Amino acid sequence: MIKYRLVILLSIIYTATFAQDDAFVKSKNESWLVNVEEAYELSKKTNKPILANFTGSDWCGWCKKLSAEVFDTPEFNEWAKENVILLELDFPEGHSCLNSNKHKTEVFNKLLK
């Protein structure tokens, strides 16, 4: 059941990512992948789960706080290298997928269900 949910989640992420006209938004942290297919392939190859961070890097205050207090710490990065594949899906302000505050909330709620 968990595998089916993961496949569905990855399908939604894939659709949300590639349905946009914009190119991939690059992560400020080089250890995070931004391509869902690349993360999925690496996950299969290494048998590690994907830790996906859905973020609005320039408009989401809690996302910035999470990055500063957790994702940018040496302890987290050491743990992540050994245990997970890091995937960042950034939807900055003005991104074609997110053109209103109402739509932002709807997209994130759908992706996280």
ROTOR-154152 format. One record per residue (C-alpha): residue in three letters; x, y, z. Coordinates in steps of 0.001 Angstrom, whole numbers. Last residue first. Layout:
     r        c1        c2        c3
   ala         X         Y         Z
...
END
This chain:
     r        c1        c2        c3
   lys     -2609     13992       829
   leu       609     16064       607
   leu       471     16926     -3088
   lys     -3188     17933     -2939
   asn     -2654     20192       100
   phe       399     21820     -1510
   val     -1503     22562     -4713
   glu     -4594     23893     -2917
   thr     -2575     26187      -656
   lys      -642     27672     -3551
   his     -3872     28102     -5560
   lys     -5432     30229     -2808
   asn     -2283     32359     -2595
   ser     -2410     32997     -6332
   asn      -214     32321     -9367
   leu      1327     29033     -8352
   cys      1997     26739    -11298
   ser      3422     29552    -13426
   his      5982     30419    -10768
   gly      5401     34024     -9732
   glu      6502     33411     -6176
   pro      8794     30406     -5958
   phe      7578     26795     -6253
   asp     10547     24698     -5204
   leu     10527     20919     -5327
   glu     13600     19757     -3451
   leu     14540     16079     -3502
   leu     17063     14603     -1056
   ile     17787     10886     -1395
   val     17891      9346      2065
   asn     19945      7555      4750
   glu     23710      8011      4622
   lys     23981     11396      2948
   ala     20886     12568      4845
   trp     22438     11972      8276
   glu     25547     14000      7416
   asn     23379     16740      5917
   phe     21126     16843      8984
   glu     24062     17156     11367
   pro     25771     19808      9216
   thr     22690     22028      9444
   asp     21109     23614      6361
   phe     18105     21264      6265
   val     17116     21734      9905
   glu     17023     25258     11336
   ala     17649     27320      8215
   ser     15692     25099      5833
   leu     12760     24686      8202
   lys     12664     28450      8857
   lys     12716     29242      5136
   cys      9878     26780      4536
   trp      7948     28280      7455
   gly      8233     31739      5912
   cys      6998     30626      2506
   trp      7419     33383      -103
   asp     10907     33142     -1602
   ser     11732     29473     -1219
   gly      8214     28177     -1747
   thr      8997     24647      -736
   phe      8011     21022     -1147
   asn     10882     19092       421
   ala     10926     15465      -681
   leu     12871     12859      1281
   ile     13237      9965     -1127
   pro     13834      6508       340
   lys     17164      4714      -129
   asn     17587      1496     -2139
   thr     20712      2954     -3779
   lys     19705      2277     -7407
   lys     15963      2640     -6839
   ser     16449      5921     -4979
   leu     18875      7161     -7622
   glu     16272      6447    -10297
   tyr     13541      8209     -8304
   ala     15734     11235     -7611
   glu     16641     11568    -11306
   glu     12993     11215    -12312
   val     11909     13845     -9792
   asn     14488     16399    -10932
   val     15389     18978     -8296
   leu     18115     17089     -6434
   trp     19329     18413     -3096
   ser     23044     18082     -2176
   glu     23858     21242     -4134
   asn     21946     23498     -1756
   lys     20520     26588     -3441
   ser     18202     24264     -5315
   lys     17628     24911     -8977
   val     14153     25684    -10248
   phe     13511     23288    -13089
   ala     12647     25040    -16335
   asp      9482     27097    -16563
   asp      6585     26142    -18807
   gln      4910     24145    -16075
   ala      3215     20788    -16513
   phe      6575     19108    -15891
   thr      6757     19711    -12143
   ala      3113     19313    -11232
   thr      2849     16176    -13353
   tyr      6002     14655    -11889
   ile      4910     15566     -8367
   ile      1523     13972     -8953
   ser      3156     10852    -10370
   leu      5605     10756     -7451
   leu      2712     10905     -5008
   ile       859      8136     -6859
   val      3973      5949     -6918
   leu      4588      6619     -3222
   arg       970      5810     -2395
   tyr      1252      2550     -4313
   lys      4485      1679     -2526
   ile      2830      2387       836
   met         0         0         0
END
